[in-house]
Amino acid sequence: MSKKKKQPARPKHVPQRTCFVCREKRDKRQLTRLVRTPEGPVVVDPTGKQNGRGAYLCENLACWEKVAANGRLLNQALKTEVSAEDLAAIATHRPEEGKR
């Protein structure tokens, strides 16, 4: 009988996404997805699977502060006008001071 050589295990594919503020590429799981839902509001999508146009934001506190201070970047990323209420709701999900 012939023995087949065992193929080495292929490395698992890790999806990469870019933070729309700092433009840094990271693993998808390290980023927070903001999504413009078909109904209209912009919400934080913790699952990363919600329907709608999405944009990714890293856990860097400076990126979250830029979005909270000026929603123009988020408007461009989601191709919509983000309301002040939506920006306030998004700001409640920002990371703690210790994270970077």
Backbone atoms as SQL, in Angstrom:
CREATE TABLE atoms (id INTEGER PRIMARY KEY, chain TEXT, resi INTEGER, resn TEXT, atom TEXT, x REAL, y REAL, z REAL);
INSERT INTO atoms VALUES
  (1, 'A', 1, 'MET', 'N', 0.819, -1.189, 0.000),
  (2, 'A', 1, 'MET', 'CA', 0.000, 0.000, 0.000),
  (3, 'A', 1, 'MET', 'C', 0.858, 1.245, 0.000),
  (4, 'A', 2, 'SER', 'N', 0.371, 2.226, -0.706),
  (5, 'A', 2, 'SER', 'CA', 1.125, 3.474, -0.742),
  (6, 'A', 2, 'SER', 'C', 0.604, 4.420, 0.328),
  (7, 'A', 3, 'LYS', 'N', 1.524, 5.072, 0.931),
  (8, 'A', 3, 'LYS', 'CA', 1.147, 6.046, 1.964),
  (9, 'A', 3, 'LYS', 'C', 1.157, 7.430, 1.347),
  (10, 'A', 4, 'LYS', 'N', 0.080, 8.148, 1.577),
  (11, 'A', 4, 'LYS', 'CA', 0.025, 9.524, 1.080),
  (12, 'A', 4, 'LYS', 'C', 0.648, 10.442, 2.113),
  (13, 'A', 5, 'LYS', 'N', 1.382, 11.407, 1.602),
  (14, 'A', 5, 'LYS', 'CA', 1.957, 12.396, 2.520),
  (15, 'A', 5, 'LYS', 'C', 0.848, 13.311, 2.994),
  (16, 'A', 6, 'LYS', 'N', 0.873, 13.589, 4.268),
  (17, 'A', 6, 'LYS', 'CA', -0.146, 14.445, 4.851),
  (18, 'A', 6, 'LYS', 'C', 0.172, 15.909, 4.535),
  (19, 'A', 7, 'GLN', 'N', -0.819, 16.616, 4.001),
  (20, 'A', 7, 'GLN', 'CA', -0.649, 18.036, 3.681),
  (21, 'A', 7, 'GLN', 'C', -0.623, 18.843, 4.983),
  (22, 'A', 8, 'PRO', 'N', 0.232, 19.832, 5.078),
  (23, 'A', 8, 'PRO', 'CA', 0.209, 20.680, 6.269),
  (24, 'A', 8, 'PRO', 'C', -1.088, 21.490, 6.303),
  (25, 'A', 9, 'ALA', 'N', -1.562, 21.753, 7.488),
  (26, 'A', 9, 'ALA', 'CA', -2.815, 22.494, 7.651),
  (27, 'A', 9, 'ALA', 'C', -2.646, 23.919, 7.123),
  (28, 'A', 10, 'ARG', 'N', -3.619, 24.325, 6.319),
  (29, 'A', 10, 'ARG', 'CA', -3.582, 25.691, 5.784),
  (30, 'A', 10, 'ARG', 'C', -3.948, 26.672, 6.885),
  (31, 'A', 11, 'PRO', 'N', -3.300, 27.828, 6.908),
  (32, 'A', 11, 'PRO', 'CA', -3.672, 28.816, 7.927),
  (33, 'A', 11, 'PRO', 'C', -5.087, 29.325, 7.668),
  (34, 'A', 12, 'LYS', 'N', -5.825, 29.549, 8.741),
  (35, 'A', 12, 'LYS', 'CA', -7.198, 30.019, 8.635),
  (36, 'A', 12, 'LYS', 'C', -7.212, 31.460, 8.153),
  (37, 'A', 13, 'HIS', 'N', -8.123, 31.748, 7.227),
  (38, 'A', 13, 'HIS', 'CA', -8.265, 33.098, 6.683),
  (39, 'A', 13, 'HIS', 'C', -8.838, 34.028, 7.752),
  (40, 'A', 14, 'VAL', 'N', -8.200, 35.172, 7.956),
  (41, 'A', 14, 'VAL', 'CA', -8.678, 36.170, 8.899),
  (42, 'A', 14, 'VAL', 'C', -9.060, 37.418, 8.104),
  (43, 'A', 15, 'PRO', 'N', -10.363, 37.766, 8.068),
  (44, 'A', 15, 'PRO', 'CA', -10.777, 38.925, 7.283),
  (45, 'A', 15, 'PRO', 'C', -10.176, 40.222, 7.817),
  (46, 'A', 16, 'GLN', 'N', -9.756, 41.077, 6.908),
  (47, 'A', 16, 'GLN', 'CA', -9.168, 42.370, 7.263),
  (48, 'A', 16, 'GLN', 'C', -10.137, 43.488, 6.883),
  (49, 'A', 17, 'ARG', 'N', -10.223, 44.515, 7.719),
  (50, 'A', 17, 'ARG', 'CA', -11.030, 45.692, 7.434),
  (51, 'A', 17, 'ARG', 'C', -10.209, 46.921, 7.807),
  (52, 'A', 18, 'THR', 'N', -10.629, 48.095, 7.287),
  (53, 'A', 18, 'THR', 'CA', -9.912, 49.342, 7.523),
  (54, 'A', 18, 'THR', 'C', -10.763, 50.285, 8.354),
  (55, 'A', 19, 'CYS', 'N', -10.166, 50.879, 9.375),
  (56, 'A', 19, 'CYS', 'CA', -10.844, 51.905, 10.178),
  (57, 'A', 19, 'CYS', 'C', -11.038, 53.127, 9.280),
  (58, 'A', 20, 'PHE', 'N', -12.263, 53.654, 9.232),
  (59, 'A', 20, 'PHE', 'CA', -12.529, 54.767, 8.329),
  (60, 'A', 20, 'PHE', 'C', -11.981, 56.097, 8.844),
  (61, 'A', 21, 'VAL', 'N', -11.465, 56.141, 10.075),
  (62, 'A', 21, 'VAL', 'CA', -10.880, 57.378, 10.606),
  (63, 'A', 21, 'VAL', 'C', -9.369, 57.380, 10.410),
  (64, 'A', 22, 'CYS', 'N', -8.671, 56.382, 10.967),
  (65, 'A', 22, 'CYS', 'CA', -7.207, 56.374, 10.908),
  (66, 'A', 22, 'CYS', 'C', -6.668, 55.606, 9.699),
  (67, 'A', 23, 'ARG', 'N', -7.542, 54.911, 8.962),
  (68, 'A', 23, 'ARG', 'CA', -7.199, 54.166, 7.743),
  (69, 'A', 23, 'ARG', 'C', -6.219, 53.016, 8.019),
  (70, 'A', 24, 'GLU', 'N', -6.206, 52.500, 9.235),
  (71, 'A', 24, 'GLU', 'CA', -5.318, 51.395, 9.596),
  (72, 'A', 24, 'GLU', 'C', -6.050, 50.064, 9.417),
  (73, 'A', 25, 'LYS', 'N', -5.399, 49.105, 8.756),
  (74, 'A', 25, 'LYS', 'CA', -5.997, 47.782, 8.545),
  (75, 'A', 25, 'LYS', 'C', -5.799, 46.931, 9.784),
  (76, 'A', 26, 'ARG', 'N', -6.872, 46.231, 10.174),
  (77, 'A', 26, 'ARG', 'CA', -6.824, 45.321, 11.313),
  (78, 'A', 26, 'ARG', 'C', -7.728, 44.134, 11.045),
  (79, 'A', 27, 'ASP', 'N', -7.651, 43.150, 11.931),
  (80, 'A', 27, 'ASP', 'CA', -8.566, 42.021, 11.852),
  (81, 'A', 27, 'ASP', 'C', -9.984, 42.530, 12.077),
  (82, 'A', 28, 'LYS', 'N', -10.933, 41.946, 11.380),
  (83, 'A', 28, 'LYS', 'CA', -12.329, 42.375, 11.464),
  (84, 'A', 28, 'LYS', 'C', -12.844, 42.327, 12.903),
  (85, 'A', 29, 'ARG', 'N', -12.437, 41.329, 13.662),
  (86, 'A', 29, 'ARG', 'CA', -12.900, 41.169, 15.045),
  (87, 'A', 29, 'ARG', 'C', -12.371, 42.249, 15.983),
  (88, 'A', 30, 'GLN', 'N', -11.338, 42.965, 15.603),
  (89, 'A', 30, 'GLN', 'CA', -10.774, 44.024, 16.439),
  (90, 'A', 30, 'GLN', 'C', -11.462, 45.360, 16.208),
  (91, 'A', 31, 'LEU', 'N', -12.366, 45.421, 15.245),
  (92, 'A', 31, 'LEU', 'CA', -13.028, 46.673, 14.890),
  (93, 'A', 31, 'LEU', 'C', -14.503, 46.628, 15.260),
  (94, 'A', 32, 'THR', 'N', -15.086, 47.812, 15.434),
  (95, 'A', 32, 'THR', 'CA', -16.502, 47.946, 15.714),
  (96, 'A', 32, 'THR', 'C', -17.201, 48.398, 14.439),
  (97, 'A', 33, 'ARG', 'N', -18.288, 47.727, 14.082),
  (98, 'A', 33, 'ARG', 'CA', -19.009, 48.066, 12.850),
  (99, 'A', 33, 'ARG', 'C', -20.150, 49.020, 13.165),
  (100, 'A', 34, 'LEU', 'N', -20.192, 50.108, 12.433),
  (101, 'A', 34, 'LEU', 'CA', -21.309, 51.042, 12.475),
  (102, 'A', 34, 'LEU', 'C', -22.086, 50.825, 11.188),
  (103, 'A', 35, 'VAL', 'N', -23.405, 50.758, 11.270),
  (104, 'A', 35, 'VAL', 'CA', -24.199, 50.409, 10.099),
  (105, 'A', 35, 'VAL', 'C', -25.371, 51.370, 9.927),
  (106, 'A', 36, 'ARG', 'N', -25.592, 51.758, 8.674),
  (107, 'A', 36, 'ARG', 'CA', -26.788, 52.521, 8.312),
  (108, 'A', 36, 'ARG', 'C', -27.823, 51.476, 7.911),
  (109, 'A', 37, 'THR', 'N', -28.833, 51.340, 8.738),
  (110, 'A', 37, 'THR', 'CA', -29.850, 50.322, 8.498),
  (111, 'A', 37, 'THR', 'C', -30.766, 50.743, 7.361),
  (112, 'A', 38, 'PRO', 'N', -31.432, 49.784, 6.708),
  (113, 'A', 38, 'PRO', 'CA', -32.374, 50.129, 5.645),
  (114, 'A', 38, 'PRO', 'C', -33.515, 51.024, 6.137),
  (115, 'A', 39, 'GLU', 'N', -33.844, 50.936, 7.439),
  (116, 'A', 39, 'GLU', 'CA', -34.899, 51.783, 8.008),
  (117, 'A', 39, 'GLU', 'C', -34.442, 53.224, 8.179),
  (118, 'A', 40, 'GLY', 'N', -33.127, 53.457, 8.223),
  (119, 'A', 40, 'GLY', 'CA', -32.627, 54.823, 8.290),
  (120, 'A', 40, 'GLY', 'C', -31.622, 55.131, 9.378),
  (121, 'A', 41, 'PRO', 'N', -31.841, 54.702, 10.642),
  (122, 'A', 41, 'PRO', 'CA', -30.908, 55.127, 11.687),
  (123, 'A', 41, 'PRO', 'C', -29.540, 54.461, 11.568),
  (124, 'A', 42, 'VAL', 'N', -28.545, 55.106, 12.128),
  (125, 'A', 42, 'VAL', 'CA', -27.183, 54.569, 12.176),
  (126, 'A', 42, 'VAL', 'C', -26.980, 54.008, 13.578),
  (127, 'A', 43, 'VAL', 'N', -26.579, 52.738, 13.647),
  (128, 'A', 43, 'VAL', 'CA', -26.422, 52.067, 14.933),
  (129, 'A', 43, 'VAL', 'C', -25.104, 51.312, 14.979),
  (130, 'A', 44, 'VAL', 'N', -24.697, 50.943, 16.196),
  (131, 'A', 44, 'VAL', 'CA', -23.530, 50.091, 16.392),
  (132, 'A', 44, 'VAL', 'C', -23.981, 48.654, 16.198),
  (133, 'A', 45, 'ASP', 'N', -23.241, 47.898, 15.412),
  (134, 'A', 45, 'ASP', 'CA', -23.580, 46.505, 15.106),
  (135, 'A', 45, 'ASP', 'C', -22.571, 45.591, 15.788),
  (136, 'A', 46, 'PRO', 'N', -22.886, 45.085, 16.987),
  (137, 'A', 46, 'PRO', 'CA', -21.911, 44.238, 17.694),
  (138, 'A', 46, 'PRO', 'C', -21.676, 42.892, 17.020),
  (139, 'A', 47, 'THR', 'N', -22.644, 42.392, 16.242),
  (140, 'A', 47, 'THR', 'CA', -22.481, 41.091, 15.594),
  (141, 'A', 47, 'THR', 'C', -21.695, 41.192, 14.303),
  (142, 'A', 48, 'GLY', 'N', -21.706, 42.352, 13.661),
  (143, 'A', 48, 'GLY', 'CA', -21.028, 42.527, 12.387),
  (144, 'A', 48, 'GLY', 'C', -21.786, 41.921, 11.221),
  (145, 'A', 49, 'LYS', 'N', -23.062, 41.582, 11.425),
  (146, 'A', 49, 'LYS', 'CA', -23.834, 40.898, 10.397),
  (147, 'A', 49, 'LYS', 'C', -25.143, 41.604, 10.043),
  (148, 'A', 50, 'GLN', 'N', -25.416, 42.729, 10.662),
  (149, 'A', 50, 'GLN', 'CA', -26.687, 43.415, 10.432),
  (150, 'A', 50, 'GLN', 'C', -26.763, 43.951, 9.004),
  (151, 'A', 51, 'ASN', 'N', -27.968, 43.944, 8.429),
  (152, 'A', 51, 'ASN', 'CA', -28.171, 44.438, 7.080),
  (153, 'A', 51, 'ASN', 'C', -27.941, 45.946, 7.027),
  (154, 'A', 52, 'GLY', 'N', -27.380, 46.404, 5.925),
  (155, 'A', 52, 'GLY', 'CA', -27.169, 47.826, 5.716),
  (156, 'A', 52, 'GLY', 'C', -25.730, 48.125, 5.351),
  (157, 'A', 53, 'ARG', 'N', -25.486, 49.382, 5.040),
  (158, 'A', 53, 'ARG', 'CA', -24.138, 49.823, 4.679),
  (159, 'A', 53, 'ARG', 'C', -23.318, 50.004, 5.948),
  (160, 'A', 54, 'GLY', 'N', -22.156, 49.394, 5.992),
  (161, 'A', 54, 'GLY', 'CA', -21.353, 49.423, 7.202),
  (162, 'A', 54, 'GLY', 'C', -20.038, 50.151, 7.035),
  (163, 'A', 55, 'ALA', 'N', -19.504, 50.595, 8.165),
  (164, 'A', 55, 'ALA', 'CA', -18.182, 51.216, 8.232),
  (165, 'A', 55, 'ALA', 'C', -17.543, 50.731, 9.532),
  (166, 'A', 56, 'TYR', 'N', -16.242, 50.542, 9.511),
  (167, 'A', 56, 'TYR', 'CA', -15.542, 49.983, 10.651),
  (168, 'A', 56, 'TYR', 'C', -14.721, 51.046, 11.365),
  (169, 'A', 57, 'LEU', 'N', -14.733, 50.966, 12.709),
  (170, 'A', 57, 'LEU', 'CA', -14.049, 51.919, 13.566),
  (171, 'A', 57, 'LEU', 'C', -13.199, 51.141, 14.559),
  (172, 'A', 58, 'CYS', 'N', -11.906, 51.503, 14.675),
  (173, 'A', 58, 'CYS', 'CA', -11.015, 50.777, 15.581),
  (174, 'A', 58, 'CYS', 'C', -11.300, 51.167, 17.032),
  (175, 'A', 59, 'GLU', 'N', -10.669, 50.483, 17.953),
  (176, 'A', 59, 'GLU', 'CA', -10.887, 50.716, 19.378),
  (177, 'A', 59, 'GLU', 'C', -10.044, 51.863, 19.928),
  (178, 'A', 60, 'ASN', 'N', -9.344, 52.573, 19.067),
  (179, 'A', 60, 'ASN', 'CA', -8.535, 53.708, 19.487),
  (180, 'A', 60, 'ASN', 'C', -9.459, 54.838, 19.923),
  (181, 'A', 61, 'LEU', 'N', -9.280, 55.331, 21.130),
  (182, 'A', 61, 'LEU', 'CA', -10.148, 56.367, 21.687),
  (183, 'A', 61, 'LEU', 'C', -10.119, 57.641, 20.847),
  (184, 'A', 62, 'ALA', 'N', -8.978, 57.961, 20.253),
  (185, 'A', 62, 'ALA', 'CA', -8.866, 59.168, 19.428),
  (186, 'A', 62, 'ALA', 'C', -9.785, 59.085, 18.208),
  (187, 'A', 63, 'CYS', 'N', -9.916, 57.911, 17.619),
  (188, 'A', 63, 'CYS', 'CA', -10.809, 57.735, 16.467),
  (189, 'A', 63, 'CYS', 'C', -12.259, 57.952, 16.878),
  (190, 'A', 64, 'TRP', 'N', -12.651, 57.403, 18.017),
  (191, 'A', 64, 'TRP', 'CA', -14.026, 57.571, 18.499),
  (192, 'A', 64, 'TRP', 'C', -14.319, 59.048, 18.789),
  (193, 'A', 65, 'GLU', 'N', -13.333, 59.756, 19.361),
  (194, 'A', 65, 'GLU', 'CA', -13.530, 61.177, 19.671),
  (195, 'A', 65, 'GLU', 'C', -13.670, 62.005, 18.400),
  (196, 'A', 66, 'LYS', 'N', -12.919, 61.656, 17.352),
  (197, 'A', 66, 'LYS', 'CA', -13.050, 62.376, 16.079),
  (198, 'A', 66, 'LYS', 'C', -14.443, 62.212, 15.497),
  (199, 'A', 67, 'VAL', 'N', -14.985, 61.016, 15.580),
  (200, 'A', 67, 'VAL', 'CA', -16.335, 60.769, 15.061),
  (201, 'A', 67, 'VAL', 'C', -17.375, 61.517, 15.892),
  (202, 'A', 68, 'ALA', 'N', -17.209, 61.500, 17.220),
  (203, 'A', 68, 'ALA', 'CA', -18.175, 62.172, 18.092),
  (204, 'A', 68, 'ALA', 'C', -18.119, 63.691, 17.909),
  (205, 'A', 69, 'ALA', 'N', -16.916, 64.232, 17.701),
  (206, 'A', 69, 'ALA', 'CA', -16.769, 65.679, 17.555),
  (207, 'A', 69, 'ALA', 'C', -17.244, 66.165, 16.196),
  (208, 'A', 70, 'ASN', 'N', -16.998, 65.382, 15.163),
  (209, 'A', 70, 'ASN', 'CA', -17.331, 65.800, 13.815),
  (210, 'A', 70, 'ASN', 'C', -17.853, 64.593, 13.051),
  (211, 'A', 71, 'GLY', 'N', -19.142, 64.559, 12.778),
  (212, 'A', 71, 'GLY', 'CA', -19.752, 63.416, 12.120),
  (213, 'A', 71, 'GLY', 'C', -19.520, 63.360, 10.621),
  (214, 'A', 72, 'ARG', 'N', -18.751, 64.313, 10.075),
  (215, 'A', 72, 'ARG', 'CA', -18.536, 64.362, 8.626),
  (216, 'A', 72, 'ARG', 'C', -17.873, 63.095, 8.098),
  (217, 'A', 73, 'LEU', 'N', -16.902, 62.559, 8.846),
  (218, 'A', 73, 'LEU', 'CA', -16.238, 61.323, 8.422),
  (219, 'A', 73, 'LEU', 'C', -17.232, 60.169, 8.335),
  (220, 'A', 74, 'LEU', 'N', -18.108, 60.082, 9.311),
  (221, 'A', 74, 'LEU', 'CA', -19.116, 59.022, 9.311),
  (222, 'A', 74, 'LEU', 'C', -20.123, 59.246, 8.188),
  (223, 'A', 75, 'ASN', 'N', -20.469, 60.498, 7.913),
  (224, 'A', 75, 'ASN', 'CA', -21.369, 60.809, 6.800),
  (225, 'A', 75, 'ASN', 'C', -20.780, 60.315, 5.478),
  (226, 'A', 76, 'GLN', 'N', -19.502, 60.543, 5.281),
  (227, 'A', 76, 'GLN', 'CA', -18.849, 60.111, 4.049),
  (228, 'A', 76, 'GLN', 'C', -18.786, 58.593, 3.957),
  (229, 'A', 77, 'ALA', 'N', -18.451, 57.941, 5.062),
  (230, 'A', 77, 'ALA', 'CA', -18.298, 56.493, 5.053),
  (231, 'A', 77, 'ALA', 'C', -19.625, 55.783, 4.786),
  (232, 'A', 78, 'LEU', 'N', -20.708, 56.316, 5.338),
  (233, 'A', 78, 'LEU', 'CA', -22.009, 55.668, 5.195),
  (234, 'A', 78, 'LEU', 'C', -22.868, 56.293, 4.098),
  (235, 'A', 79, 'LYS', 'N', -22.348, 57.331, 3.467),
  (236, 'A', 79, 'LYS', 'CA', -23.055, 58.016, 2.382),
  (237, 'A', 79, 'LYS', 'C', -24.462, 58.444, 2.805),
  (238, 'A', 80, 'THR', 'N', -24.534, 59.135, 3.939),
  (239, 'A', 80, 'THR', 'CA', -25.793, 59.626, 4.478),
  (240, 'A', 80, 'THR', 'C', -25.519, 60.762, 5.444),
  (241, 'A', 81, 'GLU', 'N', -26.570, 61.416, 5.903),
  (242, 'A', 81, 'GLU', 'CA', -26.456, 62.427, 6.948),
  (243, 'A', 81, 'GLU', 'C', -26.807, 61.768, 8.277),
  (244, 'A', 82, 'VAL', 'N', -25.861, 61.724, 9.194),
  (245, 'A', 82, 'VAL', 'CA', -26.072, 61.096, 10.492),
  (246, 'A', 82, 'VAL', 'C', -26.654, 62.142, 11.433),
  (247, 'A', 83, 'SER', 'N', -27.752, 61.789, 12.094),
  (248, 'A', 83, 'SER', 'CA', -28.413, 62.733, 12.997),
  (249, 'A', 83, 'SER', 'C', -27.616, 62.872, 14.295),
  (250, 'A', 84, 'ALA', 'N', -27.890, 63.954, 15.021),
  (251, 'A', 84, 'ALA', 'CA', -27.221, 64.202, 16.301),
  (252, 'A', 84, 'ALA', 'C', -27.572, 63.113, 17.311),
  (253, 'A', 85, 'GLU', 'N', -28.813, 62.615, 17.250),
  (254, 'A', 85, 'GLU', 'CA', -29.224, 61.547, 18.169),
  (255, 'A', 85, 'GLU', 'C', -28.441, 60.263, 17.899),
  (256, 'A', 86, 'ASP', 'N', -28.242, 59.952, 16.616),
  (257, 'A', 86, 'ASP', 'CA', -27.467, 58.768, 16.261),
  (258, 'A', 86, 'ASP', 'C', -26.012, 58.901, 16.718),
  (259, 'A', 87, 'LEU', 'N', -25.435, 60.094, 16.537),
  (260, 'A', 87, 'LEU', 'CA', -24.056, 60.322, 16.989),
  (261, 'A', 87, 'LEU', 'C', -23.947, 60.169, 18.503),
  (262, 'A', 88, 'ALA', 'N', -24.943, 60.661, 19.228),
  (263, 'A', 88, 'ALA', 'CA', -24.934, 60.534, 20.690),
  (264, 'A', 88, 'ALA', 'C', -25.040, 59.073, 21.106),
  (265, 'A', 89, 'ALA', 'N', -25.873, 58.294, 20.411),
  (266, 'A', 89, 'ALA', 'CA', -26.016, 56.871, 20.725),
  (267, 'A', 89, 'ALA', 'C', -24.728, 56.114, 20.424),
  (268, 'A', 90, 'ILE', 'N', -24.067, 56.470, 19.342),
  (269, 'A', 90, 'ILE', 'CA', -22.800, 55.828, 18.974),
  (270, 'A', 90, 'ILE', 'C', -21.724, 56.151, 20.001),
  (271, 'A', 91, 'ALA', 'N', -21.718, 57.387, 20.495),
  (272, 'A', 91, 'ALA', 'CA', -20.702, 57.822, 21.461),
  (273, 'A', 91, 'ALA', 'C', -20.786, 57.026, 22.763),
  (274, 'A', 92, 'THR', 'N', -21.955, 56.490, 23.095),
  (275, 'A', 92, 'THR', 'CA', -22.085, 55.706, 24.334),
  (276, 'A', 92, 'THR', 'C', -21.356, 54.371, 24.245),
  (277, 'A', 93, 'HIS', 'N', -21.021, 53.919, 23.046),
  (278, 'A', 93, 'HIS', 'CA', -20.336, 52.639, 22.846),
  (279, 'A', 93, 'HIS', 'C', -18.826, 52.784, 22.761),
  (280, 'A', 94, 'ARG', 'N', -18.314, 53.990, 22.942),
  (281, 'A', 94, 'ARG', 'CA', -16.865, 54.177, 22.778),
  (282, 'A', 94, 'ARG', 'C', -16.096, 53.415, 23.850),
  (283, 'A', 95, 'PRO', 'N', -14.875, 53.007, 23.541),
  (284, 'A', 95, 'PRO', 'CA', -14.076, 52.205, 24.490),
  (285, 'A', 95, 'PRO', 'C', -13.620, 53.023, 25.681),
  (286, 'A', 96, 'GLU', 'N', -13.187, 52.310, 26.724),
  (287, 'A', 96, 'GLU', 'CA', -12.692, 52.957, 27.929),
  (288, 'A', 96, 'GLU', 'C', -11.330, 53.602, 27.675),
  (289, 'A', 97, 'GLU', 'N', -10.905, 54.414, 28.621),
  (290, 'A', 97, 'GLU', 'CA', -9.627, 55.132, 28.504),
  (291, 'A', 97, 'GLU', 'C', -8.438, 54.177, 28.373),
  (292, 'A', 98, 'GLY', 'N', -8.454, 53.057, 29.080),
  (293, 'A', 98, 'GLY', 'CA', -7.305, 52.161, 29.104),
  (294, 'A', 98, 'GLY', 'C', -7.037, 51.448, 27.791),
  (295, 'A', 99, 'LYS', 'N', -8.049, 51.281, 26.941),
  (296, 'A', 99, 'LYS', 'CA', -7.861, 50.559, 25.675),
  (297, 'A', 99, 'LYS', 'C', -7.170, 51.414, 24.657),
  (298, 'A', 100, 'ARG', 'N', -6.395, 50.755, 23.784),
  (299, 'A', 100, 'ARG', 'CA', -5.754, 51.451, 22.666),
  (300, 'A', 100, 'ARG', 'C', -5.723, 50.557, 21.497);
